[in-house]
C-alpha cells in the first residue's frame, strides 16, 4: 500500500482516571505523562502507538471548582507535549452517567444506551411526576391526580415504544426528554 499507516499494527495503551469534584488539571496532566512512558525511549517510530486516556465520571470533574477540563482544550487540538518539545496525539474518552453542559462537548459526543422497555419508561415518568409534585406542593400527589396522569403517560409511552421499535422516521420524533418533560410539566400543572 502507498499509505505507510495501512497494514501497521497499532498498539493501544489506555490509562483510566476516575474523576471527582476535586479533580485538578495537574492530576490529568500526570495521567497523560504516565501514558507517554509507553513511547519514551522508543527507538522505533513512536507514532505506531495509540494513547488513550479514559476519564471515568467526567461529569464530576465538570463540577470541580479547579476547572480541570479546561486543560484538555489544547491537548485535543494540538496533542500532548512531552519531553520538552515533542507532542503526540492522545485520544480522550469521557464517560459520564450524568448530563453535562453541551457546550463542553463540542468535540464530539456519543451516547450509548440500551433501548428502554415501555414499563421502565412508565416507571421513570411516574417517579419524575411524584418527585416534581412533592417538590412543588410539599406533599405527595392525591391518588386521583396520579390516576389521571398515569392514563396520559401510558398512551404516550406506548406511542414512543411503538415508533421507536419500528424506527419510524416519517412521523414527528418524540424523544425520552420530551416524555420526561411532559411528566414534569403535568406535575407543575396539577399543583397549580
N, C-alpha and C positions, 0 to 999 in steps of 0.2 A: 504494500500500500504506500501511496505517496505521503499520507499523513503519518508522522512519526508516533503519534499517540495511539493510533489504531493498532490493536494487537498487543499493546502494552498491558501488563498485569499491574494494575494499581493496587497498592497496599493501603487499606483504610485503617487509620489509627483514630480511635474515638476516646474522648475523655468526657466523663459525666460530672456535672456540677449541680448540686442541689441549691437552688436559690432560696433566699429568705428575705424578710422585710428589713434585715440588717445588712444585706449584701452591699459590698463596695466595689468600685471599679478595680481596685488593686487586686481583689480576690479573683476577678475574671481574668485580669492580666496574668496572674500567677498560673492559672489553669492553662492559658494559652502558651505560656513559657514552658510548662511541663509537656505540652503537646509537641513543641518544637524540638524537644530532646530526641524525638524519633528521626529527625533529619539532620541534626547537628553532627558534624564529623563524618557525614556520609560521603564517601568518595565517589559514589555513583550519583547520577542525576537525582537531586532531592525532589524533583517535581513528579517523580513516579509514585509519590506517596500522597494520599489524600488525608488531610487532617480535619477532624470533625469534633466540634465542641457541642455537647448536648446539654442544654440549660433546662434542667427539670424545674417545674413550677416557676417558670419565668414571670408569671403574673405576680408572684410575691416580690420579686426583685423590682418590679414596676412600682411597687408601693414603698420602696426604700427611700428614706429621706436623702440618701447619698447619691441617688440617680446613677446607679451603675450601668444602666443600659445605654446611656449617652456615650460611654467609652467604646461601644461597639460600632458606632456610625462609621468611623474611619476604617475600621477593620473590615466591615462589609464592603466598603467601596474600594479600598486600596490594598487590603491584605494586612497581615500582622508583621510588624517589624521585629526582627530578632538579630542577635549578633551585631548590633550597631546599625548596619545599613541594609541588610538583606530583608526582603519581605516575601511572604508566602501567603497564598490564599487559604483561608480556613472556612469550612462550611459551618455555619451556626444553625443549630436546630433548637428552637424553643418549644417546650412542651408546657401546656397550661390546662388546668381544669376550670379556670375561671375566665370570664370575658376580660379582654384588655382593650384599651383605647385603640381604635382602628388607625389613628394617625401614627401610632408607634409600630404598626405592622405594614408599612408601605413597601417593604422589600419583597413581600410575598407571603402568602398565607395558605395553609391547607388545613381544613377542618375535617377530621375523620371521625365519624360517629356511626355506630350501628343504627339502622332504622328502628324507631321506637314502635312498639306494638300499640294498638288502639287503647288498650286498658292502661298502659303505662302513661300515655298522653293524658287520658282522662283523670288518672290519679294525680298526676302533676298539676293539672288545671284545678282540681278540687283543692289541693294543698295551697296553691297560689291564691285561690279565691278566699279560703279560710284565713290564711295569714294576712292578706291585704285587708280583709274585712275587720279582723281583730285589731290591726294597727290603726285603722281609721276610727272605728266605733268603740274601741276599748272593751269589746265583748264579742263572743262568738256569734256567727250569723244565726238568725232564727231558722228553724227547720224548714218552714215554708219557702223562705228565700233560697236556701240550699237546694231544695227540690226543683224550684223554677230554674235556677242556674244549671243544675245537672241536666235538665231536659234540653236546654240550648247547647250546652257544651258536648253532650253525647252526639248530637246531629253534626256539629262542627268537626269533632274528631273523626267521626265516621266518614265524612266528606273528605277530610285530609287523608285518611288512611287509604281510601279507595283511589284517589287521584295519585297518591304517592306510589302505591303498588303498580298502577297502570302507567306510571311515568307520563301522565297526560300533560304535555306541554302546550296543548292548544287551548286549555282553559286558563282562567286567571289563576296565578300561583298563590297559594296560601301557605306560608311557612309556619314553623313552630313558634317563632317570635310573634307572629300575628295572633296565633291562638292564645299564647300566654298573655299577650297584651289585652286580648278580649277578656280573659279571666280577671285581670287586674281592673280593667275598666268597668266590668259588670259589678265587681265588689264595690268600687267607688260610687257607682250609680245607685246601688242598693242601699248604701249608707246614707245617701242624701235625699 
